[in-house]
Amino acid sequence: MTTMTGRTTAKTDPATGKRVHSRIQRRNNLYGFIFISPWLIGFIGLWLGPAIAALYFSFTNYNVLNSPKWIGLGNYVEMFTRDDLFWTSIQRTLYYAGVSVPLGVLGSMILAILLNASLRGVTVFRTLFFMPSLVPVVAAAILWVWLLNTDWGILNQALRHLGWKHPPSWFGNRKWAIPSLIMMNLWGSVGGTRMIIFLAGLQGIPEELYDAAAIDGAGRWQRTLHVTLPLLTPTIFFNLVLGIIGALQAFDAAFLTVEGGPGFATWFFGLHIWKHAFQYFNVGYGAALAWFFALVIILITVLQQRLSEKWVFYYGGR
Amino acid sequence: MTNTISLPQSLPRQVSPEVIRRRRLVGKIISYILLTIFGLIFAFPLFWTVSSSLQTWQELRSYTPHLLPAVPQWHNYPTVFEEIPFARFMLNTMLIIAVTLPGEIITATMVAYGFGRYPFKGRNTLFLIMLGTMMIPSQVTLIPQYVLFFRLKLINTYVPLTIGAWLGGGAFNIFLLRQFIMSIPLELDEAAIIDGAGPFRILAQVIAPLMKPALTTVGILSFLSHWNDFFGPFIYLNQMKLFTAAVGLRFFKVEAQMGQQPRDHLLAAAAAIMTFPVLLVFIVAQRYFVSGIILSGLKL
């Protein structure tokens, strides 16, 4: 990392060296903070302040109109003991994230490896793969509810044609609703930014390594397995972490397709928070749910970081 | 290349060039077949939306699906605009983007420049905190933010939806731009300093012009995220005249499901209308977009 201090301190005048240094440091402090001030203001006003406020609200009974009333751990006790949908929603959310993210990351990686093979017309395919990720989620919800319609959906029409007399009713069925959401999610995410990040990762692999492997007699498949894959592990890790953080917060797709139904089958934690905070205006309880949720996400992220030491390989060290 | 240098002894049995060529060809064919299959899977739903949007609802609800409309029902599109004020909704979204896009580009560049070029006190800690904010679910901050904007009587205004864009525009954008700035040689700044340029002039006249690919990427991402954003407008706006296209489309979806006559064809048309601008922006700018991400050296 080249920084200005690295260079400027070298220029220190031996007689008054200290003053020159501190003047430069003061200049760096001044301009550094001026430039980052938009973010700093936003961070304090729209992030840190609200996060602390949420923590406070989580110990109160508060509905926006009245002033918050301190109830200690009341919200947390209610959450763990009396809220039936709490554990249900956690379970649904983990199921959704646990299946869609690994499948999605794997899919993005396979597509990126296929695209990286420098074939002719690759850009056309790249555009084709990328397009679904651009479709606004509201439009995608309309589209998938229609594709997976029990009676007239094209998928079921095709399945019936192939001899499956009673294909599942997808979004209409409690067992199939989450798999339907997973399908929709994979379609919209596999070829998106995640795939581009894999492409960037693939292009960062030094050519010499492939040449060396080829000299050692490794075929294309072996090179993929023993050169590409290990060197992609940092990218895989990055995408897994971000993917899981995103999937655990899932709201839009489940809400826009079936509003958490049928029979709470897609009642994700994000919907649960929304219902309490923005429908019942039970701000205190919503804040408690949100903070608990944040802790779960942080815990999962830290756990992944720990596990990553076992399988992520940094070429040339870190 | 390999056959010009002396081969090590450990090399497995010699393979004739012809066999190698044939293997390559087979590999290529397999790759193309896989690419085509995936391409069809990805493209079909989009094709199906457009096709559905041009059919009558009777066609859509027949037991022998029509891949293409018997007679393209172009009037489905104007009908959507008659049934809901969709033009107004799109205009509202464009208004929000007109405010947020310059905000994100200007302030994210400033912040990235501050982080990338000035080793101020506490820089590394603040940078890590900034990256850390990406890990915390937005729900935690959203609820108090809502309370704040409620107290300030800013519900049903665009302030809650646009203010963040002028305050750095998100950690990911800042990170991307900062990585890019780090790759610009410091000598350029130093030459400008010798010429007597101040920090703001250096940023505006030396650094920013070199950042075009990265700025284009941020611009596209910003456009997409605000065009597609559902949750923000959904909780902050509840007057129909203020709806964005995303919220308006959802409103139409809910309404259409309650209607007397099936309106699947109109829903498909509305979904297509909502999608066209995004595809257009992407197709125009995709060259910059992809290279912008790759060039920024997203080093992990």
Interface residues (C-beta under 8 A of the other chain):
Chain A: M1 T2 T3 M4 T5 R7 Q25 N28 N29 Y31 G32 F33 I34 F35 I36 P38 W39 L40 I41 G42 F43 G45 L46 W47 G49 P50 A51 A53 A54 F57 V64 L111 L114 L115 A117 L119 V122 F125 R126 T127 L128 F129 F130 M131 P132 L134 V135 P136 V137 V138 A139 A140 A141 I142 L143 W144 W146 L147 D151 W152 I154 Q157 W187 G191 T193 I196 I197 L199 A200 G201 Q203 G204 D211 A214 I215 D216 G217 R220 P234 T235 F237 F238 L242 I245 L248 Q249 F251 D252 L256 G270 I273 W274 A277 F278 V283 G286 A287 L289 A290 W291 F293 A294 I297 I298 T301
Chain B: M1 T2 L7 P8 S10 L11 P12 G27 K28 S31 Y32 L34 L35 F38 G39 I41 F42 A43 P45 L46 W48 T49 S52 L60 R61 S62 Y63 P65 T107 M110 V111 Y113 G114 F115 R117 Y118 P119 F120 K121 R123 L126 I129 M130 T133 M134 M135 I136 P137 S138 Q139 V140 T141 L142 I143 P144 Q145 Y146 V147 L148 F150 I163 G164 W166 L167 G168 I174 M182 L186 P199 L203 L224 W227 N228 F230 F231 I235 A245 A246 L249 R250 K253 D264 L267 A268 A270 A271 A272 M274 T275 V278 L279 F282 I283 Q286 V290 I293 I294 L298 K299 L300
